Amino acid sequence: MRARWLCLIAAGLLWLTPAVHAARSLSLGILPVHTVRVLVDRYEPLRRHLEAYTGLKVRIETAPSFRLFHVRAQRGDFDVLVTPAHLARLGELAGTLRPVAQFQPDHASILISRADTPFSLPAGLKGRHLAVIDPLAMTVMVVLDHLARLGLQPQRDYTLGTYRTHASAIHALLTGEASAAVTTQHGLYQIPEDIRSKIRPVVHLHSVPAFVLAVDDRSSHRERLLQAIAALPHSAEAIDLLARTGYTGIRMLRPDALRAADRYLPHTYQLLAEPASQPGELTASEPPTR
């Protein structure tokens, strides 16, 4: 009889293991602007800070595209996110995300060419291939909007190709697969100086809001995460995080701060409504458990 009860207790503990594991871990979602390896390295100080502050295990996760990252955020896969301002704004309007802080400075959109084959707009891009990181990136939207005002439309006047990272878009440019690419100052930060010397800016457009740190309002650890992010700018981990990512600061957000991203929402809704082109998802560690 005693042996039978021990077996039942053991079975019960095994049944509870997933819930216990979920209660003791947090998911940090990072927008897929780098490879998984680079994401994990760049945002390790943030993961370490959240883990030390909350006392919970923190795992870094991502997705293959901006669209799938947004899908994961919508369904609550991430307790805390590093996400672009317009996607954070969508979550804020939906009541699912609490934007808390933002990196500084803002991003600048840069259309680049190879240094040995410069061109001018609009004629120089006609009939050529443009490499971009993701059409849902605000920095890409800014460039495509600028090109549209010059009378250039994708797939009519030039072809548009999506690449996994800024580095891969720049690689497509340097190998001749593309004649131009869209990047940012942080995209250029990813590549060595000798590679940067081989490219030149065609047009440098205005800044767009930088990435946002947001907490999922549905997370059972919401309050602890809000406190952890509030403490981040004054932590030693912030110094390491800024050095690895190329930012200069982290500022707490005012309640209405993300309204600046509203101008990008109509285009964002349009892109999100289009049929998905990439099935499946990718995580930088174990699958979600909560």
Phi, psi and chi 1 to 4 in degrees:
 res  aa     phi    psi   chi1   chi2   chi3   chi4
   1 MET       -  -44.6  177.5   64.5   72.1      -
   2 ARG   -61.3  -41.4 -175.8  171.7 -178.7  -88.0
   3 ALA   -62.3  -37.8      -      -      -      -
   4 ARG   -64.5  -42.3 -179.2 -175.7  177.9 -172.5
   5 TRP   -65.3  -37.6  -84.4  107.6      -      -
   6 LEU   -62.8  -38.7  -71.8  174.6      -      -
   7 CYS   -65.3  -41.2  -71.5      -      -      -
   8 LEU   -64.9  -41.3  -70.6  172.6      -      -
   9 ILE   -63.4  -43.6  -69.1  170.8      -      -
  10 ALA   -62.1  -41.8      -      -      -      -
  11 ALA   -62.5  -40.0      -      -      -      -
  12 GLY   -63.2  -40.4      -      -      -      -
  13 LEU   -64.5  -40.1  -70.8  174.8      -      -
  14 LEU   -64.1  -38.2  -71.3  172.7      -      -
  15 TRP   -64.2  -35.0  176.8  -98.5      -      -
  16 LEU   -83.6  -13.2  -69.6  172.6      -      -
  17 THR   -54.4  -47.6  -64.3      -      -      -
  18 PRO   -58.5  -42.2  -24.5   35.6      -      -
  19 ALA   -66.4  -41.2      -      -      -      -
  20 VAL   -64.1  -44.0  171.4      -      -      -
  21 HIS   -60.0  -43.9  179.9   75.0      -      -
  22 ALA   -62.4  -38.9      -      -      -      -
  23 ALA   -68.2  -21.9      -      -      -      -
  24 ARG  -106.5   14.9  -66.5 -180.0  179.9  174.9
  25 SER  -139.6  155.8   65.8      -      -      -
  26 LEU  -128.4  150.2  -64.5  169.6      -      -
  27 SER  -108.7  124.1  172.0      -      -      -
  28 LEU  -104.5  107.8  167.8   59.0      -      -
  29 GLY   -89.8  128.2      -      -      -      -
  30 ILE  -119.0  128.7  -51.3  -68.8      -      -
  31 LEU   -55.7  138.0 -172.3   74.4      -      -
  32 PRO   -79.0   72.0   30.2  -36.9      -      -
  33 VAL  -100.4   -7.0  -69.2      -      -      -
  34 HIS  -131.9  175.8  -53.7  -70.5      -      -
  35 THR   -67.7  162.6   62.8      -      -      -
  36 VAL   -57.6  -43.5  171.0      -      -      -
  37 ARG   -59.6  -44.5  179.7 -175.1   61.2   80.1
  38 VAL   -68.7  -40.2  172.6      -      -      -
  39 LEU   -57.6  -47.6  -76.3  179.2      -      -
  40 VAL   -61.6  -41.6  169.9      -      -      -
  41 ASP   -68.2  -46.5  176.5   70.9      -      -
  42 ARG   -64.3  -38.9  -66.3  -87.5  167.8   90.5
  43 TYR  -103.9   12.9  -71.4   94.2      -      -
  44 GLU   -58.0  -41.4  167.0   61.1   17.6      -
  45 PRO   -60.5  -36.2  -24.8   35.4      -      -
  46 LEU   -67.8  -44.2  175.7   57.9      -      -
  47 ARG   -58.9  -44.0 -170.5 -156.7   65.4   80.1
  48 ARG   -63.9  -40.9 -167.7  168.5   60.8 -123.1
  49 HIS   -63.7  -46.6  170.7   79.0      -      -
  50 LEU   -63.3  -39.2  -65.2  173.6      -      -
  51 GLU   -66.3  -44.0 -164.4  164.8   84.5      -
  52 ALA   -67.7  -37.5      -      -      -      -
  53 TYR   -75.7  -37.1 -158.1   92.7      -      -
  54 THR   -93.8  -20.5   63.8      -      -      -
  55 GLY    75.7   13.5      -      -      -      -
  56 LEU  -114.9  150.1  -61.1  168.9      -      -
  57 LYS   -65.4  136.3  179.3 -177.4  177.0 -178.0
  58 VAL  -121.9  128.1  177.5      -      -      -
  59 ARG  -114.8  144.2   61.0 -174.3 -177.3  -85.0
  60 ILE   -92.7  133.4  -67.9  176.7      -      -
  61 GLU  -135.1  160.8  -60.8 -177.3   18.5      -
  62 THR  -150.2 -158.4 -172.8      -      -      -
  63 ALA  -154.1  166.8      -      -      -      -
  64 PRO   -73.6  -16.2  -14.1   27.9      -      -
  65 SER  -152.5  166.3   67.3      -      -      -
  66 PHE   -60.6  -41.4  -78.8   42.0      -      -
  67 ARG   -59.2  -49.8  175.4 -162.0  -68.6  -88.6
  68 LEU   -70.1  -29.6  -70.8  174.7      -      -
  69 PHE   -63.8  -42.9 -176.2   82.0      -      -
  70 HIS   -64.3  -39.5  176.6   65.0      -      -
  71 VAL   -60.3  -45.2  168.4      -      -      -
  72 ARG   -63.5  -41.2  -64.3 -160.2   64.5 -170.5
  73 ALA   -63.9  -41.2      -      -      -      -
  74 GLN   -60.6  -38.8  -82.2 -172.0  -49.1      -
  75 ARG   -87.8    1.7   73.4 -174.5 -171.3 -162.0
  76 GLY    86.2   26.7      -      -      -      -
  77 ASP   -71.1  -25.0  -75.9   -1.6      -      -
  78 PHE  -111.0  135.1  -49.5  125.6      -      -
  79 ASP   -77.2  -36.8  -66.2  -82.3      -      -
  80 VAL  -142.6  146.6   59.0      -      -      -
  81 LEU  -133.8  151.0  -56.9   80.3      -      -
  82 VAL  -108.6  111.0  175.4      -      -      -
  83 THR  -142.0  156.2 -171.0      -      -      -
  84 PRO   -67.9  156.8   22.1  -31.5      -      -
  85 ALA   -61.1  -37.7      -      -      -      -
  86 HIS   -70.7  -34.3   61.2  -37.9      -      -
  87 LEU   -74.2  -33.6  -63.4 -173.9      -      -
  88 ALA   -63.7  -38.6      -      -      -      -
  89 ARG   -65.5  -39.3  178.8   62.1  169.4  158.5
  90 LEU   -60.1  -43.4  -70.7 -176.2      -      -
  91 GLY   -66.4  -36.8      -      -      -      -
  92 GLU   -64.1  -45.0 -177.8  180.0   42.7      -
  93 LEU   -66.0  -31.8  -67.9  172.5      -      -
  94 ALA   -80.7  -10.3      -      -      -      -
  95 GLY    79.4   17.4      -      -      -      -
  96 THR  -104.4  -24.5   57.1      -      -      -
  97 LEU  -118.7  146.7  -70.5 -175.3      -      -
  98 ARG  -116.1   95.6 -178.6   86.4   59.8   90.1
  99 PRO   -63.8  131.8  -20.0   33.3      -      -
 100 VAL  -119.3  -44.9 -175.3      -      -      -
 101 ALA  -144.9  166.0      -      -      -      -
 102 GLN  -143.4  141.4 -169.2  168.7   38.0      -
 103 PHE   -72.2  157.0  -70.7  100.8      -      -
 104 GLN  -129.7  146.8  -66.6  178.6  -64.2      -
 105 PRO   -82.8  179.1   33.6  -36.6      -      -
 106 ASP   -66.4  166.3  -73.9  -18.6      -      -
 107 HIS   -87.3  147.1  -64.1  159.6      -      -
 108 ALA  -114.8  136.1      -      -      -      -
 109 SER   -86.0  131.0  -64.5      -      -      -
 110 ILE  -130.2  122.6  -51.3  171.4      -      -
 111 LEU   -92.3  123.3  178.6   65.9      -      -
 112 ILE  -121.4  156.9   58.5  173.9      -      -
 113 SER  -130.7  173.7   69.4      -      -      -
 114 ARG   -71.6  144.8  -68.8 -170.5  -60.9  -84.1
 115 ALA   -63.6  -29.3      -      -      -      -
 116 ASP   -88.0   -6.3   59.1   -4.5      -      -
 117 THR  -135.9   63.0   54.8      -      -      -
 118 PRO   -69.9  159.1   27.6  -34.6      -      -
 119 PHE  -151.2  167.4   64.3   85.2      -      -
 120 SER  -119.3  157.1   58.8      -      -      -
 121 LEU   -95.2  150.7  -65.7  172.3      -      -
 122 PRO   -90.1  -19.7   32.2  -35.4      -      -
 123 ALA   -60.3  -34.9      -      -      -      -
 124 GLY   -65.2  -20.4      -      -      -      -
 125 LEU   -95.7  -13.1 -168.3   59.6      -      -
 126 LYS   -62.9  130.0  -75.2 -169.4  172.9 -178.6
 127 GLY    77.9    8.1      -      -      -      -
 128 ARG  -110.5  175.1  -60.9 -167.2  179.5 -171.4
 129 HIS  -107.8  129.5 -175.8   64.0      -      -
 130 LEU  -111.0  126.1  174.7   61.8      -      -
 131 ALA   -97.4  130.1      -      -      -      -
 132 VAL  -133.5  159.8  -57.6      -      -      -
 133 ILE   -76.3  -43.3 -175.9  172.0      -      -
 134 ASP  -171.0  129.8 -165.5  -60.9      -      -
 135 PRO   -58.5  -22.3  -25.1   35.1      -      -
 136 LEU   -81.3   -5.6  -90.5  168.8      -      -
 137 ALA   -72.8  133.0      -      -      -      -
 138 MET   -60.5  -36.3  -79.7 -166.5  -65.6      -
 139 THR   -63.6  -32.8   47.6      -      -      -
 140 VAL   -72.6  -42.5  173.6      -      -      -
 141 MET   -56.3  -41.3  -68.1 -178.8 -173.0      -
 142 VAL   -61.8  -44.3  166.9      -      -      -
 143 VAL   -68.5  -44.5  170.8      -      -      -
 144 LEU   -64.1  -35.1  -62.7 -171.2      -      -
 145 ASP   -66.4  -40.5 -178.2   63.3      -      -
 146 HIS   -62.9  -43.4  177.2   75.8      -      -
 147 LEU   -65.0  -37.9  -65.3  176.5      -      -
 148 ALA   -63.1  -37.9      -      -      -      -
 149 ARG   -67.5  -21.4  -69.0 -162.0  -57.9  -88.8
 150 LEU   -89.5    1.8  -63.8  176.1      -      -
 151 GLY    91.1   12.1      -      -      -      -
 152 LEU  -103.9  125.0  -62.6  171.3      -      -
 153 GLN  -117.3  136.3  -67.3  -64.6  -28.7      -
 154 PRO   -62.6  146.7   21.7  -31.9      -      -
 155 GLN    69.9  -10.1  -45.2  -46.1  -25.9      -
 156 ARG  -106.1  -50.8 -174.5 -167.3   72.9 -175.0
 157 ASP  -101.3  -22.9  -59.5  -61.2      -      -
 158 TYR  -154.9  156.9   60.9   93.1      -      -
 159 THR   -92.4  150.3   57.6      -      -      -
 160 LEU  -122.3  124.1 -172.9   67.8      -      -
 161 GLY  -120.7  137.7      -      -      -      -
 162 THR   -98.6  133.2  -58.5      -      -      -
 163 TYR  -123.3  155.1  -65.0   79.3      -      -
 164 ARG   -66.1  -38.5 -178.4   65.1 -170.4  -85.5
 165 THR  -138.5  168.5   65.3      -      -      -
 166 HIS   -59.8  -40.3  -74.2  -70.8      -      -
 167 ALA   -61.6  -41.0      -      -      -      -
 168 SER   -72.1  -31.9   56.7      -      -      -
 169 ALA   -66.4  -41.5      -      -      -      -
 170 ILE   -67.9  -36.8  -67.5  171.5      -      -
 171 HIS   -61.9  -41.3  177.4   74.6      -      -
 172 ALA   -60.9  -36.1      -      -      -      -
 173 LEU   -66.4  -47.8  170.7   65.5      -      -
 174 LEU   -71.6  -25.7  -66.4  178.3      -      -
 175 THR   -87.7   -4.1   58.2      -      -      -
 176 GLY    89.8   -0.8      -      -      -      -
 177 GLU   -66.1  -32.4 -178.4  179.0  -24.1      -
 178 ALA  -125.1  154.2      -      -      -      -
 179 SER   -97.1  -15.0  -60.8      -      -      -
 180 ALA  -154.2  162.9      -      -      -      -
 181 ALA  -148.1  155.7      -      -      -      -
 182 VAL  -106.4  131.5  175.0      -      -      -
 183 THR  -146.0 -171.9 -170.9      -      -      -
 184 THR  -134.8  175.4   67.3      -      -      -
 185 GLN   -63.3  -30.1   71.6  -87.1   32.1      -
 186 HIS   -77.8  -28.3  -70.0   89.3      -      -
 187 GLY   -65.0  -41.4      -      -      -      -
 188 LEU   -66.1  -28.5  -65.3  175.9      -      -
 189 TYR   -64.0  -23.1  179.4   75.5      -      -
 190 GLN   -74.0  -20.0  -63.4 -180.0   38.0      -
 191 ILE  -110.6  151.7   60.5  176.1      -      -
 192 PRO   -65.0  159.6  -18.3   30.5      -      -
 193 GLU   -60.7  -37.8  177.4   59.3   35.9      -
 194 ASP   -66.6  -28.0   62.3  -38.2      -      -
 195 ILE   -76.1  -40.7  -59.5  -63.3      -      -
 196 ARG   -60.5  -29.6  -71.5 -161.5  -66.2  -88.5
 197 SER   -69.3  -12.8   67.4      -      -      -
 198 LYS   -95.0    0.4  -62.9  178.0 -179.0  179.1
 199 ILE  -123.8  161.4   61.3  178.4      -      -
 200 ARG  -143.6  147.1   57.4  161.5  -70.5  178.4
 201 PRO   -74.5  137.2   25.6  -32.3      -      -
 202 VAL   -92.0  -43.2  176.9      -      -      -
 203 VAL  -149.8  139.1   61.8      -      -      -
 204 HIS  -116.4  110.8 -168.4  -71.8      -      -
 205 LEU   -99.9  172.6  -62.3  172.2      -      -
 206 HIS   -62.6  163.3   63.9   82.5      -      -
 207 SER   -74.6  149.6  -64.1      -      -      -
 208 VAL  -120.6  156.1  -61.6      -      -      -
 209 PRO   -55.1  138.6  -25.2   34.6      -      -
 210 ALA   -74.8  176.3      -      -      -      -
 211 PHE   -63.1  151.6  -69.2  156.0      -      -
 212 VAL  -116.3  142.7  170.5      -      -      -
 213 LEU   -94.3  120.2  -75.4  163.3      -      -
 214 ALA  -130.7  151.0      -      -      -      -
 215 VAL  -112.6  138.0  172.5      -      -      -
 216 ASP   -71.7  121.8 -167.8  -48.9      -      -
 217 ASP   -65.6  -14.6 -101.0  -25.5      -      -
 218 ARG   -91.2   -6.8  -61.5  158.7  -67.9 -175.6
 219 SER   -69.0  137.2  172.5      -      -      -
 220 SER   -70.1  -11.8   57.9      -      -      -
 221 HIS  -107.3   20.3  -53.3  -70.3      -      -
 222 ARG   -54.2  -50.2  179.1 -173.5   61.8 -173.0
 223 GLU   -64.5  -39.5  -65.0  -54.0  -41.9      -
 224 ARG   -67.3  -37.3  -63.8  172.1   76.5  179.6
 225 LEU   -70.2  -38.7  -72.2  167.5      -      -
 226 LEU   -59.9  -42.4  -69.0  173.0      -      -
 227 GLN   -66.8  -38.4  -65.4  168.0    7.1      -
 228 ALA   -64.8  -42.4      -      -      -      -
 229 ILE   -68.5  -37.9  -65.3  175.8      -      -
 230 ALA   -60.7  -30.8      -      -      -      -
 231 ALA   -86.4  -13.8      -      -      -      -
 232 LEU   -59.8  -47.2  176.9   62.9      -      -
 233 PRO   -58.4  -22.5  -24.5   35.8      -      -
 234 HIS  -101.9   11.3  -47.9  -70.0      -      -
 235 SER   -99.0  160.4   68.1      -      -      -
 236 ALA   -66.2  -31.9      -      -      -      -
 237 GLU   -64.2  -29.8  -74.2   82.0    3.7      -
 238 ALA   -63.4  -38.0      -      -      -      -
 239 ILE   -61.9  -45.1  -62.4  173.3      -      -
 240 ASP   -66.5  -41.6 -168.3    8.7      -      -
 241 LEU   -61.0  -45.9  176.4   64.0      -      -
 242 LEU   -65.1  -39.4  -64.7  174.7      -      -
 243 ALA   -64.1  -37.1      -      -      -      -
 244 ARG   -78.1  -29.7  -64.8 -170.7 -168.4 -157.0
 245 THR   -98.1  -15.8   57.5      -      -      -
 246 GLY    88.1    3.7      -      -      -      -
 247 TYR   -82.6  167.8  -71.2  105.1      -      -
 248 THR  -112.3  -14.0   59.2      -      -      -
 249 GLY  -168.4  170.2      -      -      -      -
 250 ILE  -132.4  124.7  -58.7  168.1      -      -
 251 ARG  -120.0  145.4   64.8 -176.5  178.0   91.5
 252 MET   -75.3  145.1  -55.1  -53.7  -68.3      -
 253 LEU   -91.4  140.8  -72.0  172.9      -      -
 254 ARG   -74.4  159.7  -57.1 -176.3  -49.0  -84.2
 255 PRO   -56.1  -33.1  -27.0   35.2      -      -
 256 ASP  -104.7   15.4   62.1  -15.2      -      -
 257 ALA   -62.9  -33.7      -      -      -      -
 258 LEU   -84.9    3.3  -69.5 -170.6      -      -
 259 ARG   -62.6  -20.3  -71.0 -176.8 -179.3  176.2
 260 ALA   -63.1  -21.3      -      -      -      -
 261 ALA   -86.3   -6.1      -      -      -      -
 262 ASP   -60.9  -29.9  -74.2   -3.0      -      -
 263 ARG   -63.4  -22.3   60.5 -175.0  -64.3 -174.0
 264 TYR   -93.1   -6.4  -56.9  101.3      -      -
 265 LEU   -69.1  -41.9  -63.7 -169.4      -      -
 266 PRO   -55.8  -45.3  -27.2   36.8      -      -
 267 HIS   -66.2  -36.9 -166.9 -171.0      -      -
 268 THR   -63.3  -47.3  -57.2      -      -      -
 269 TYR   -58.3  -40.7  -76.2  122.7      -      -
 270 GLN   -62.1  -45.8  178.5 -175.5  -15.7      -
 271 LEU   -67.1  -39.0  -69.8  173.0      -      -
 272 LEU   -68.4  -25.5  -71.4  172.6      -      -
 273 ALA   -79.1  -16.0      -      -      -      -
 274 GLU   -72.5  154.8  -66.0  176.1   -2.8      -
 275 PRO   -58.5  139.6  -22.7   32.9      -      -
 276 ALA   -65.9  144.2      -      -      -      -
 277 SER  -110.9   -9.6   58.0      -      -      -
 278 GLN  -128.2  111.5  -69.9 -178.4  -67.7      -
 279 PRO   -78.3  159.7   30.5  -35.5      -      -
 280 GLY    79.1  177.1      -      -      -      -
 281 GLU  -144.0  167.2  -68.5 -175.2  -10.2      -
 282 LEU  -134.6  137.3  176.5   69.2      -      -
 283 THR  -120.6  152.3   61.9      -      -      -
 284 ALA   -82.3  -11.2      -      -      -      -
 285 SER  -147.5 -136.0   53.1      -      -      -
 286 GLU   -73.6  160.8   65.7 -149.3   66.5      -
 287 PRO   -65.7  162.3  -18.9   31.0      -      -
 288 PRO   -58.5  144.4  -21.5   31.5      -      -
 289 THR  -120.6   -6.5   55.4      -      -      -
 290 ARG  -101.7      -   67.9 -175.9 -176.9   90.6
